[in-house]
């Protein structure tokens, strides 16, 4: 309790600091956002051959942020978050009924331009995303987009057209610093580790990324995991581009089981010459994650490192991986996509995917199903935006005797201030 009170008063103190640190600009800034989202899903098949029952709920998230610049290169930033939910007709269990739990989901110190503009440091609770978010994006997977943070220290070495990030992460399974704490699980067990991420833009038209990440997971059978990978984003012409990411894993559990995994993510993008004012872009993509072969003594399934979140716009697939929510693995998914601007304020994205599994499921089949995803986003004005998301899945034999269409939908409205 004492630590939570200390953090609360530090946060409050930031908002009350006098604005005298800089002469040329306002040192104190603040803002926030309010998000209202209505979610509805039904009959989503899960790994154990069951269906997730109908679930409909309203969620309201509020965030307020504050930043204070002591000098042009040193600043302190914090963000306070609250979310509560209301379920329709008792559908689903509400672990977010309490409206009085507040999370300090960002609290970090930036020290920039050290050693003649060669090094930036960020120390504290922060959001982190690299690449397309399939390796590092989310440190609190069981919190379902209320928070995303990592407790981390990150240093960025800046060279001409090259950056090298070195970071360390230490995440707890619960937030001990929450105000009016509700003991909500953020992840199944403590997770810590670190890595290096290199972004190289020295070859024109061929951005490159290379990374190594170590992760230790505290579970019933603890895991030490090493992940190596590379990502290339060639811009072949003004109309044609691509994305290619490959990654390998190996590791070991305390029980002695060896662990390995493989990832392949490849996409080709083409700007269509039709209706150019609407900026239509078509893509052909393939996403592969290795699955665990039950007949071997190794664990070959891909582990999603710190990326247990929606990928390829899908909210159905993370839920279908229950009981291990969003533990992306055992996936072979070719898809086609289309994005376009309907107007200057409204855009649309579509994706049609055929979902397979490298290893068979409960129904002795590798066919998971067909997935259709649509998403409309709208910018109402400088403060308001929203989106409408709809997914429909036709499950196949992988899930056993499941023959019902599954759907996930949400409508969201967000206000920024």
N, C-alpha and C positions, 0 to 999 in steps of 0.2 A: 504493500500500500504506500509506503513512504517513497519508494522510487517513482511510482506513478504520480504522486503529488508533486515531486520535484520536477518531473518532466512537464507536467501541466503548467506550473508556474514559469518554467523556462519559456514554454510556448507563449504564454500570456505576456511575458516580458518582451518578447520579440515585437509583439503588436504595439507595445507602449514605448519602444525606444525612441528617443528624440531624433529628428531627421537632420543631423548636423555632421554626419561622417563625410559627406562629399559636397563640394562646393558647386559642381557643374550639373548635377542631376539629383533627383530625389532618391535618397538611399533606401527609403522604406517603400515597398510595394506589397499589395495584397490583392486577393481575388478568390474565386472559387467557382463551384458549379453545383447544380441541383439536377439529379437524374431520376426520372420516373419511368419505370419499365413494367409492362404487363406481360407475363410469360404464360404460355399454355403449351403443354406437350402430352402425348398419350401413346401408349402401346409401343414404346421404344424397346426393342429386344436387347437383352443383356447376355453376357457370356455364359451364364448358368442356365440358359434356356428358358428364362422367364420374361415377362413383359413388365416394364415399368408402368404402374397404373396412371390414370389420368391425374394431372397435376396442373393447377392454375393458381397463380399468385401474383400479387402486386409487390414490387420492391421500390423503395425510395431511398436514394443515397444522396447525402449532402457532404460537401467537402469545402473547407476554407483553407487557403494557403497564405503564407506571409513570408516575405524575404527582406533581409536587411543587408545592405552592402556597406561594410566597414571601410573598404577601399575599392577601387575599380577591379581588383583581383581577388578580394576576400569577401565572401558573403555567406550568410547563414540562411537556410530555407527550412520551412516546416509546413506540414499539412495535417489537418485534423479531419477525420472521416467518421461518419455515422451512417448506418443503414438499418432499416427495419422493413419487415415484410408482413403482408396480410394474405392469408390463404382463403380461397373461395370454398365455402361450404365444408370446411374441414378437410379438404383434399391436401394431403401431405402434412408432414409434421413441421411445425414452425419453430426452428431454433433461433430465429431472429425476431421474436415478438418484442423483446425489450427494446425500448427506444432510447435508453439512456447510456448505452455503451459507446464510448468514443475511442477511436484508434488514432494514434499518431503514426500515420503510415508513411510520412516522409519527415526526416529530420537529419539534415546533413550540412556539412561545412565544405564549401568550395574554396580551394586555394589554387589560383591559376597563374600561369605564365612564370613559373619558377625557372631558374637557370636560363635567363634570356629567352623567355617564351618557349622553352623546350619541354616543360612538364606541367600538367594539370593534376590536381588531387581532389578527390571527392570522398569524404569520410562520413559514414553514418547510414541511416536508413534511407534507401533510395530505390527508384525504379530502374531497371536495366533491361535493354533489349538489344540483341545483335542480329544482323542478317534479316532473314524472314521470320525470325522468332521460333524456329523449330528446335533450337538448342537452349537458348536462354531468353526467357520472357517473363516468367511468373514464379515468384518465390513462395506464394501462399495458395496452392491449388485448391484446397478445400474451402476457401473463403469465397469462391465463385464471383469474382470480379468486384467484390467490395474493396479489396486491396490487392496489390501486385508486388509489394516491396521485397527487397533483400536487405539484410543487415550486412553491410559490405564496406570495404575500403578499396578504392579504385584509383590507379595512377595511369595517366595517359602521356606517353612520350610522343612528342610531335616532331616529325621530320618532314622535309619537303615531299608532299604527296604520299606520305606514309605515316600511319599512326600505329602505336603499339600499346595496347591496354593490358595491364596486369592487375588482377583483382583477387580478393579473398572474401569468402561468404561464410556467415555463421547464422543460420536460421533455426529458431526454436519451433517446437510443434504448437505452442500457444504463445500469445502475446502477454508477457508478464507486465507490460507497461500500460495495458489498456485501462481506461478510466471507467469505473463501474463495470469491472471485468465480468464477462459471462462464461469464461473458460471454453471458448470456442476453438475447436481444432483447426489449425491452419494447414497442417500437413501431418502425416501419420507418425512421424518421429523426427528428431533433430536431423538437420542436414547441414553439412559444412563442406568447404572445399575452396577451390580457386582455379585460376587459369590464366592463359595469355591469349589475346585476340589481336591479330594483325590485319589491318586494312591497307591494301596497296593500290594506289591509283596512278602508278608511275607509267603504266602502259596504256596509251590512249585507246579508248574503246574496249578495254578489258579490265574492269575493276576486279580485284582478287581479295579474298579473305581466307586467313588460315588460323586455326585455333587448336589449343590443347586445354582440356578441362579435367580436373580431378574432383570427384565428389564422394563423400562418405555419408551413407544413409544409416541412421540408427533405426533398426527394425527388430523383429523377433530373430532374424538371421541377418546381421549387419552386412553391408555391402561397401566395398571399395571399388570405384569405377573410374576408368580412364577413357576419355573420348578424344579422338583426333579427327580433324575434318578440314575441308576446304570448300570454298564457294567461289564460283566465277559468274560474272554477269556481263557477257559480251554484248556490245551494241554494234551489230553488224552493219546496219544502215539506219536511216531516219525512220524506217517503217518496220524493221525486223530486229528483235533482241531476244535474249535468252537468259535463263537462270539454271545453273547446275551446281548442286551441292552433294558432296559425298562425305560420309563419316563412318568411322570404325570405332568399336568399343571392345575393351577387355577389362576384366576385373576378377574379384574373388569374394565370396561370402565367408563369414566366420566358420561356417560348417565345412568349408573346403571346396564347395562347388565353384567351378570355373564359370565365368560369365563372358559372353561376347555378344556383339550386335552389329548390325549394318543399316545404314540409311542411304537412300538415293532419292533426290528430289530434282526433277528436271522439268523445265517449262520453256516453251517457245511462244513468243508474242509477236503478233502482226497487226499493225495499224491499218485498218481496212480503208481502201480508197473511196468508199461510198459514204455519203452524208458526213463529210469531214467536219462540219460545224458541230456534230454530236460526238466527235472524238471516239469512234468505235474501235475497240481493240479485242481481237480474238486470241485465245491461247489454247495450246494443246499441252497437257501436263501429265506427268506420271510421278507418283509418290510411293516409295517402297520402304517398309520397315520390317526387319526380320522377325520371325516368330520362333517360339520355343518348340523344339522337337522333343516330345515326351519320351522318345525311345533312346535318347542319348543321356550321358551323365553330365553334360554341360547345359548351361542356361543360355540359349542362343537368341532369346527375344530382345528386341531393342528396348532400351530404357530411355525415357524422354528427357533425361537430365533435369533442367529447370524449364520445361516447356509443356507442362500439363494444362493446356488451355485449348480453346478452339483453334483449329488449323484448317486451311482451305475453306474458311467461312463456316465450317460444320460445327453445330452444337449437338447433333444427334450422335455422332461417332464418339465423342468423349463420354457421353452417358451410356452408350452401348458397351463400353469397356468396364462397367461396374462388375464386381465390387471395387475395383481399383480405378477410381474416377480419373478419366483423362490420361491413363497410363498408355500413351500411344505405342502400339506394338502390333506385330502380326498383321501387316496391312500391305496390300498391293492394289493401287487405285489409279487407273487411267481416267482422265477427265478432259472435258472441253469446257471452255469458259468464254464469256462475252461480257464486256463492260462498255457502257456508253453514257454520255451526258444527255439526258432527255431535255434539259434546259440548263440555264446558268445556275439554277438553284437545286435541281433534282438530277440524281444519277442512279444508275441501275447496274447491278452485277448479277449474272446468271452462271450457274455451273451444273453440269450433268456428269455424274461419275458412276462408274461401275466398280463396285467395291469387292475385292477378293482378299483372301488370307493365304499367305505362304504355307501355313500349317492348318490342318482341318480343325473344325470346331465340334461342338456337341453333336451336331447332326451328321457327322462324318462327311462333311462337304467343305470345300474351300470358297464357296460363293456366299458372300455376305449380303449382297443385294444391290439395288439401283438407287441412287441418291440424286435428288433434284434440289438445288438451293437457289433461292432468289433473295435479293436484298435491294431495297430502295433507300437512298439517303437524301435528306432534304436540308438545305440551309435556308432557314426562314428569314433571318436577319443577322446582324452582328452578334446577337446574344443567344438566339434560339436556333437549335437544329434538332433533327430527329431521324429515326430510321424504322423501317418495317422489314422484318426478317421472317422468311418462311422456308422450312425444309420438309420434304416428304421422302420417305424411304420405303421401298418395297423389299422386305427381307427375303433372303433365300435360305437354302438348306443348312448353312453354317450354324444357324441358331436352333436347329431342331425343328419341331413341328410348330413353327411360327408362320402364319399366313395372313397377318393383318398389316395393313399400311400403318406406318408410324409417322408422326409429325411432330415438329417443334416450331413454335412461332413466338415472336415477341414484337411489341410495338414500344418504341422508346422516344421520350421527349427530354431534351436536355437544355438547361439554361446556364449560360456562362456570365460571370460578373467579375 
